[in-house]
C-alpha cells in the first residue's frame, strides 16, 4: 500500500523558529504515541512568512485525526490548511482539505 500524507500549510510570520520546533516535537510525540506514522519535517520561508509540515503513514485520515488537536492548540496554526492525501505522491490520489 502506498504511503499516505498529511501536509499542513500555514502562515508563520516570524524568523524565531523555536515555537515551530516545539510544535514539531509535540506532533512527533503524538504520532509515535499512537503508532500512526511519522513526522517528516518542515519547509519554512527564509523570511518566516509561511511554511509546511509533512507527516506520513498508512492511513492519512487517522493520522490527521491524531495531529489535529495538537495543531488546534497552537496559536500560529489558526487558519492553517490540512491536506489529507490518500495515495502516493505524484499520483492522482484523492485529497481532502480541512481549514483550521
CNS distance restraints for C-alpha pairs under 8 A (distance, minus, plus):
assign (resid   1 and name CA) (resid  58 and name CA) 7.41 0.50 0.50
assign (resid   2 and name CA) (resid  58 and name CA) 7.36 0.50 0.50
assign (resid   2 and name CA) (resid  87 and name CA) 5.80 0.50 0.50
assign (resid   2 and name CA) (resid  88 and name CA) 5.25 0.50 0.50
assign (resid   3 and name CA) (resid  56 and name CA) 6.46 0.50 0.50
assign (resid   3 and name CA) (resid  57 and name CA) 5.66 0.50 0.50
assign (resid   3 and name CA) (resid  58 and name CA) 5.39 0.50 0.50
assign (resid   3 and name CA) (resid  59 and name CA) 7.93 0.50 0.50
assign (resid   3 and name CA) (resid  86 and name CA) 7.98 0.50 0.50
assign (resid   3 and name CA) (resid  87 and name CA) 6.30 0.50 0.50
assign (resid   3 and name CA) (resid  88 and name CA) 5.78 0.50 0.50
assign (resid   4 and name CA) (resid  56 and name CA) 5.65 0.50 0.50
assign (resid   4 and name CA) (resid  57 and name CA) 5.45 0.50 0.50
assign (resid   4 and name CA) (resid  58 and name CA) 5.65 0.50 0.50
assign (resid   4 and name CA) (resid  59 and name CA) 6.13 0.50 0.50
assign (resid   4 and name CA) (resid  60 and name CA) 5.28 0.50 0.50
assign (resid   4 and name CA) (resid  84 and name CA) 7.95 0.50 0.50
assign (resid   4 and name CA) (resid  85 and name CA) 5.77 0.50 0.50
assign (resid   4 and name CA) (resid  86 and name CA) 4.99 0.50 0.50
assign (resid   4 and name CA) (resid  87 and name CA) 4.98 0.50 0.50
assign (resid   4 and name CA) (resid  88 and name CA) 6.11 0.50 0.50
assign (resid   5 and name CA) (resid  54 and name CA) 7.26 0.50 0.50
assign (resid   5 and name CA) (resid  55 and name CA) 5.74 0.50 0.50
assign (resid   5 and name CA) (resid  56 and name CA) 4.49 0.50 0.50
assign (resid   5 and name CA) (resid  57 and name CA) 6.44 0.50 0.50
assign (resid   5 and name CA) (resid  60 and name CA) 5.49 0.50 0.50
assign (resid   5 and name CA) (resid  83 and name CA) 7.87 0.50 0.50
assign (resid   5 and name CA) (resid  84 and name CA) 6.04 0.50 0.50
assign (resid   5 and name CA) (resid  85 and name CA) 5.08 0.50 0.50
assign (resid   5 and name CA) (resid  86 and name CA) 6.73 0.50 0.50
assign (resid   5 and name CA) (resid  87 and name CA) 7.49 0.50 0.50
assign (resid   6 and name CA) (resid  54 and name CA) 6.20 0.50 0.50
assign (resid   6 and name CA) (resid  55 and name CA) 5.17 0.50 0.50
assign (resid   6 and name CA) (resid  56 and name CA) 6.27 0.50 0.50
assign (resid   6 and name CA) (resid  60 and name CA) 6.01 0.50 0.50
assign (resid   6 and name CA) (resid  63 and name CA) 7.12 0.50 0.50
assign (resid   6 and name CA) (resid  64 and name CA) 6.36 0.50 0.50
assign (resid   6 and name CA) (resid  82 and name CA) 6.68 0.50 0.50
assign (resid   6 and name CA) (resid  83 and name CA) 5.56 0.50 0.50
assign (resid   6 and name CA) (resid  84 and name CA) 4.72 0.50 0.50
assign (resid   6 and name CA) (resid  85 and name CA) 6.26 0.50 0.50
assign (resid   7 and name CA) (resid  52 and name CA) 6.67 0.50 0.50
assign (resid   7 and name CA) (resid  53 and name CA) 5.61 0.50 0.50
assign (resid   7 and name CA) (resid  54 and name CA) 4.85 0.50 0.50
assign (resid   7 and name CA) (resid  55 and name CA) 6.35 0.50 0.50
assign (resid   7 and name CA) (resid  82 and name CA) 5.80 0.50 0.50
assign (resid   7 and name CA) (resid  83 and name CA) 5.04 0.50 0.50
assign (resid   7 and name CA) (resid  84 and name CA) 6.69 0.50 0.50
assign (resid   8 and name CA) (resid  52 and name CA) 5.28 0.50 0.50
assign (resid   8 and name CA) (resid  53 and name CA) 5.01 0.50 0.50
assign (resid   8 and name CA) (resid  54 and name CA) 6.73 0.50 0.50
assign (resid   8 and name CA) (resid  80 and name CA) 6.65 0.50 0.50
assign (resid   8 and name CA) (resid  81 and name CA) 5.61 0.50 0.50
assign (resid   8 and name CA) (resid  82 and name CA) 4.52 0.50 0.50
assign (resid   8 and name CA) (resid  83 and name CA) 6.18 0.50 0.50
assign (resid   9 and name CA) (resid  50 and name CA) 7.61 0.50 0.50
assign (resid   9 and name CA) (resid  51 and name CA) 5.89 0.50 0.50
assign (resid   9 and name CA) (resid  52 and name CA) 4.44 0.50 0.50
assign (resid   9 and name CA) (resid  53 and name CA) 6.72 0.50 0.50
assign (resid   9 and name CA) (resid  80 and name CA) 5.65 0.50 0.50
assign (resid   9 and name CA) (resid  81 and name CA) 5.19 0.50 0.50
assign (resid   9 and name CA) (resid  82 and name CA) 6.56 0.50 0.50
assign (resid   9 and name CA) (resid  83 and name CA) 7.93 0.50 0.50
assign (resid  10 and name CA) (resid  50 and name CA) 5.66 0.50 0.50
assign (resid  10 and name CA) (resid  51 and name CA) 5.49 0.50 0.50
assign (resid  10 and name CA) (resid  52 and name CA) 6.21 0.50 0.50
assign (resid  10 and name CA) (resid  76 and name CA) 7.88 0.50 0.50
assign (resid  10 and name CA) (resid  77 and name CA) 6.26 0.50 0.50
assign (resid  10 and name CA) (resid  79 and name CA) 7.04 0.50 0.50
assign (resid  10 and name CA) (resid  80 and name CA) 4.45 0.50 0.50
assign (resid  10 and name CA) (resid  81 and name CA) 6.51 0.50 0.50
assign (resid  11 and name CA) (resid  49 and name CA) 5.96 0.50 0.50
assign (resid  11 and name CA) (resid  50 and name CA) 4.19 0.50 0.50
assign (resid  11 and name CA) (resid  51 and name CA) 6.41 0.50 0.50
assign (resid  11 and name CA) (resid  76 and name CA) 7.20 0.50 0.50
assign (resid  11 and name CA) (resid  77 and name CA) 7.41 0.50 0.50
assign (resid  11 and name CA) (resid  79 and name CA) 7.82 0.50 0.50
assign (resid  11 and name CA) (resid  80 and name CA) 7.00 0.50 0.50
assign (resid  12 and name CA) (resid  48 and name CA) 6.00 0.50 0.50
assign (resid  12 and name CA) (resid  49 and name CA) 5.19 0.50 0.50
assign (resid  12 and name CA) (resid  50 and name CA) 4.81 0.50 0.50
assign (resid  12 and name CA) (resid  51 and name CA) 6.70 0.50 0.50
assign (resid  12 and name CA) (resid  76 and name CA) 6.19 0.50 0.50
assign (resid  12 and name CA) (resid  77 and name CA) 7.92 0.50 0.50
assign (resid  13 and name CA) (resid  47 and name CA) 7.88 0.50 0.50
assign (resid  13 and name CA) (resid  48 and name CA) 5.30 0.50 0.50
assign (resid  13 and name CA) (resid  49 and name CA) 4.36 0.50 0.50
assign (resid  13 and name CA) (resid  50 and name CA) 6.60 0.50 0.50
assign (resid  14 and name CA) (resid  47 and name CA) 7.26 0.50 0.50
assign (resid  14 and name CA) (resid  48 and name CA) 4.76 0.50 0.50
assign (resid  14 and name CA) (resid  49 and name CA) 6.47 0.50 0.50
assign (resid  15 and name CA) (resid  46 and name CA) 7.65 0.50 0.50
assign (resid  15 and name CA) (resid  47 and name CA) 6.22 0.50 0.50
assign (resid  15 and name CA) (resid  48 and name CA) 4.73 0.50 0.50
assign (resid  16 and name CA) (resid  48 and name CA) 7.87 0.50 0.50
assign (resid  17 and name CA) (resid  21 and name CA) 6.23 0.50 0.50
assign (resid  18 and name CA) (resid  22 and name CA) 6.22 0.50 0.50
assign (resid  19 and name CA) (resid  23 and name CA) 6.29 0.50 0.50
assign (resid  20 and name CA) (resid  24 and name CA) 6.22 0.50 0.50
assign (resid  21 and name CA) (resid  25 and name CA) 6.30 0.50 0.50
assign (resid  22 and name CA) (resid  26 and name CA) 6.45 0.50 0.50
assign (resid  23 and name CA) (resid  27 and name CA) 6.17 0.50 0.50
assign (resid  23 and name CA) (resid  70 and name CA) 7.87 0.50 0.50
assign (resid  23 and name CA) (resid  71 and name CA) 7.91 0.50 0.50
assign (resid  23 and name CA) (resid  74 and name CA) 7.43 0.50 0.50
assign (resid  24 and name CA) (resid  28 and name CA) 6.07 0.50 0.50
assign (resid  24 and name CA) (resid  39 and name CA) 7.77 0.50 0.50
assign (resid  24 and name CA) (resid  41 and name CA) 7.68 0.50 0.50
assign (resid  25 and name CA) (resid  29 and name CA) 6.15 0.50 0.50
assign (resid  26 and name CA) (resid  30 and name CA) 6.16 0.50 0.50
assign (resid  26 and name CA) (resid  70 and name CA) 7.06 0.50 0.50
assign (resid  27 and name CA) (resid  31 and name CA) 6.11 0.50 0.50
assign (resid  27 and name CA) (resid  39 and name CA) 6.90 0.50 0.50
assign (resid  27 and name CA) (resid  67 and name CA) 6.21 0.50 0.50
assign (resid  27 and name CA) (resid  70 and name CA) 6.62 0.50 0.50
assign (resid  28 and name CA) (resid  32 and name CA) 5.98 0.50 0.50
assign (resid  28 and name CA) (resid  38 and name CA) 6.76 0.50 0.50
assign (resid  28 and name CA) (resid  39 and name CA) 5.25 0.50 0.50
assign (resid  29 and name CA) (resid  33 and name CA) 5.70 0.50 0.50
assign (resid  30 and name CA) (resid  34 and name CA) 6.24 0.50 0.50
assign (resid  30 and name CA) (resid  66 and name CA) 6.74 0.50 0.50
assign (resid  30 and name CA) (resid  67 and name CA) 6.78 0.50 0.50
assign (resid  30 and name CA) (resid  70 and name CA) 7.98 0.50 0.50
assign (resid  31 and name CA) (resid  35 and name CA) 5.96 0.50 0.50
assign (resid  31 and name CA) (resid  36 and name CA) 5.60 0.50 0.50
assign (resid  31 and name CA) (resid  37 and name CA) 6.03 0.50 0.50
assign (resid  31 and name CA) (resid  38 and name CA) 6.18 0.50 0.50
assign (resid  31 and name CA) (resid  39 and name CA) 7.06 0.50 0.50
assign (resid  31 and name CA) (resid  63 and name CA) 7.15 0.50 0.50
assign (resid  31 and name CA) (resid  66 and name CA) 6.70 0.50 0.50
assign (resid  31 and name CA) (resid  67 and name CA) 7.03 0.50 0.50
assign (resid  32 and name CA) (resid  36 and name CA) 6.69 0.50 0.50
assign (resid  32 and name CA) (resid  37 and name CA) 6.75 0.50 0.50
assign (resid  32 and name CA) (resid  38 and name CA) 6.68 0.50 0.50
assign (resid  34 and name CA) (resid  66 and name CA) 7.57 0.50 0.50
assign (resid  36 and name CA) (resid  57 and name CA) 5.96 0.50 0.50
assign (resid  36 and name CA) (resid  58 and name CA) 7.25 0.50 0.50
assign (resid  36 and name CA) (resid  59 and name CA) 7.34 0.50 0.50
assign (resid  36 and name CA) (resid  62 and name CA) 7.02 0.50 0.50
assign (resid  36 and name CA) (resid  63 and name CA) 5.70 0.50 0.50
assign (resid  37 and name CA) (resid  55 and name CA) 7.29 0.50 0.50
assign (resid  37 and name CA) (resid  56 and name CA) 5.54 0.50 0.50
assign (resid  37 and name CA) (resid  57 and name CA) 3.95 0.50 0.50
assign (resid  37 and name CA) (resid  58 and name CA) 6.81 0.50 0.50
assign (resid  37 and name CA) (resid  63 and name CA) 6.98 0.50 0.50
assign (resid  38 and name CA) (resid  55 and name CA) 5.73 0.50 0.50
assign (resid  38 and name CA) (resid  56 and name CA) 5.47 0.50 0.50
assign (resid  38 and name CA) (resid  57 and name CA) 6.33 0.50 0.50
assign (resid  39 and name CA) (resid  54 and name CA) 6.33 0.50 0.50
assign (resid  39 and name CA) (resid  55 and name CA) 4.48 0.50 0.50
assign (resid  39 and name CA) (resid  56 and name CA) 6.62 0.50 0.50
assign (resid  40 and name CA) (resid  53 and name CA) 7.72 0.50 0.50
assign (resid  40 and name CA) (resid  54 and name CA) 5.33 0.50 0.50
assign (resid  40 and name CA) (resid  55 and name CA) 5.35 0.50 0.50
assign (resid  40 and name CA) (resid  56 and name CA) 7.11 0.50 0.50
assign (resid  41 and name CA) (resid  53 and name CA) 5.89 0.50 0.50
assign (resid  41 and name CA) (resid  54 and name CA) 5.52 0.50 0.50
assign (resid  41 and name CA) (resid  55 and name CA) 7.42 0.50 0.50
assign (resid  42 and name CA) (resid  51 and name CA) 7.05 0.50 0.50
assign (resid  42 and name CA) (resid  52 and name CA) 5.50 0.50 0.50
assign (resid  42 and name CA) (resid  53 and name CA) 4.44 0.50 0.50
assign (resid  42 and name CA) (resid  54 and name CA) 6.11 0.50 0.50
assign (resid  43 and name CA) (resid  51 and name CA) 5.38 0.50 0.50
assign (resid  43 and name CA) (resid  52 and name CA) 5.22 0.50 0.50
assign (resid  43 and name CA) (resid  53 and name CA) 6.64 0.50 0.50
assign (resid  44 and name CA) (resid  48 and name CA) 6.19 0.50 0.50
assign (resid  44 and name CA) (resid  49 and name CA) 7.64 0.50 0.50
assign (resid  44 and name CA) (resid  50 and name CA) 5.91 0.50 0.50
assign (resid  44 and name CA) (resid  51 and name CA) 4.06 0.50 0.50
assign (resid  44 and name CA) (resid  52 and name CA) 6.44 0.50 0.50
assign (resid  45 and name CA) (resid  49 and name CA) 5.91 0.50 0.50
assign (resid  45 and name CA) (resid  50 and name CA) 5.69 0.50 0.50
assign (resid  45 and name CA) (resid  51 and name CA) 6.06 0.50 0.50
assign (resid  55 and name CA) (resid  63 and name CA) 7.96 0.50 0.50
assign (resid  56 and name CA) (resid  60 and name CA) 7.21 0.50 0.50
assign (resid  56 and name CA) (resid  63 and name CA) 7.75 0.50 0.50
assign (resid  57 and name CA) (resid  63 and name CA) 6.86 0.50 0.50
assign (resid  59 and name CA) (resid  63 and name CA) 6.24 0.50 0.50
assign (resid  59 and name CA) (resid  86 and name CA) 7.29 0.50 0.50
assign (resid  60 and name CA) (resid  64 and name CA) 6.04 0.50 0.50
assign (resid  60 and name CA) (resid  84 and name CA) 5.87 0.50 0.50
assign (resid  60 and name CA) (resid  85 and name CA) 6.40 0.50 0.50
assign (resid  60 and name CA) (resid  86 and name CA) 5.96 0.50 0.50
assign (resid  61 and name CA) (resid  65 and name CA) 6.22 0.50 0.50
assign (resid  61 and name CA) (resid  84 and name CA) 6.67 0.50 0.50
assign (resid  61 and name CA) (resid  86 and name CA) 7.90 0.50 0.50
assign (resid  62 and name CA) (resid  66 and name CA) 6.37 0.50 0.50
assign (resid  63 and name CA) (resid  67 and name CA) 6.38 0.50 0.50
assign (resid  64 and name CA) (resid  68 and name CA) 5.73 0.50 0.50
assign (resid  64 and name CA) (resid  82 and name CA) 7.90 0.50 0.50
assign (resid  64 and name CA) (resid  84 and name CA) 7.08 0.50 0.50
assign (resid  65 and name CA) (resid  69 and name CA) 7.69 0.50 0.50
assign (resid  66 and name CA) (resid  70 and name CA) 7.84 0.50 0.50
assign (resid  67 and name CA) (resid  71 and name CA) 6.28 0.50 0.50
assign (resid  68 and name CA) (resid  72 and name CA) 6.04 0.50 0.50
assign (resid  69 and name CA) (resid  73 and name CA) 6.21 0.50 0.50
assign (resid  70 and name CA) (resid  74 and name CA) 6.77 0.50 0.50
assign (resid  71 and name CA) (resid  77 and name CA) 6.06 0.50 0.50
assign (resid  72 and name CA) (resid  77 and name CA) 6.62 0.50 0.50
assign (resid  72 and name CA) (resid  78 and name CA) 7.11 0.50 0.50
assign (resid  72 and name CA) (resid 100 and name CA) 6.90 0.50 0.50
assign (resid  74 and name CA) (resid  78 and name CA) 7.52 0.50 0.50
assign (resid  77 and name CA) (resid 100 and name CA) 7.20 0.50 0.50
assign (resid  78 and name CA) (resid 100 and name CA) 5.68 0.50 0.50
assign (resid  79 and name CA) (resid  99 and name CA) 6.08 0.50 0.50
assign (resid  79 and name CA) (resid 100 and name CA) 4.92 0.50 0.50
assign (resid  80 and name CA) (resid  99 and name CA) 5.82 0.50 0.50
assign (resid  80 and name CA) (resid 100 and name CA) 5.30 0.50 0.50
assign (resid  81 and name CA) (resid  97 and name CA) 6.47 0.50 0.50
assign (resid  81 and name CA) (resid  98 and name CA) 5.66 0.50 0.50
assign (resid  81 and name CA) (resid  99 and name CA) 4.59 0.50 0.50
assign (resid  81 and name CA) (resid 100 and name CA) 6.33 0.50 0.50
assign (resid  82 and name CA) (resid  97 and name CA) 5.50 0.50 0.50
assign (resid  82 and name CA) (resid  98 and name CA) 5.02 0.50 0.50
assign (resid  82 and name CA) (resid  99 and name CA) 6.31 0.50 0.50
assign (resid  82 and name CA) (resid 100 and name CA) 7.64 0.50 0.50
assign (resid  83 and name CA) (resid  95 and name CA) 6.50 0.50 0.50
assign (resid  83 and name CA) (resid  96 and name CA) 5.84 0.50 0.50
assign (resid  83 and name CA) (resid  97 and name CA) 4.61 0.50 0.50
assign (resid  83 and name CA) (resid  98 and name CA) 6.63 0.50 0.50
assign (resid  84 and name CA) (resid  95 and name CA) 5.32 0.50 0.50
assign (resid  84 and name CA) (resid  96 and name CA) 5.14 0.50 0.50
assign (resid  84 and name CA) (resid  97 and name CA) 6.24 0.50 0.50
assign (resid  85 and name CA) (resid  93 and name CA) 6.44 0.50 0.50
assign (resid  85 and name CA) (resid  94 and name CA) 6.03 0.50 0.50
assign (resid  85 and name CA) (resid  95 and name CA) 4.46 0.50 0.50
assign (resid  85 and name CA) (resid  96 and name CA) 6.77 0.50 0.50
assign (resid  86 and name CA) (resid  93 and name CA) 5.74 0.50 0.50
assign (resid  86 and name CA) (resid  94 and name CA) 5.78 0.50 0.50
assign (resid  86 and name CA) (resid  95 and name CA) 6.36 0.50 0.50
assign (resid  87 and name CA) (resid  91 and name CA) 6.94 0.50 0.50
assign (resid  87 and name CA) (resid  92 and name CA) 7.83 0.50 0.50
assign (resid  87 and name CA) (resid  93 and name CA) 4.76 0.50 0.50
assign (resid  87 and name CA) (resid  94 and name CA) 7.12 0.50 0.50
assign (resid  88 and name CA) (resid  93 and name CA) 6.71 0.50 0.50
assign (resid  89 and name CA) (resid  93 and name CA) 7.83 0.50 0.50
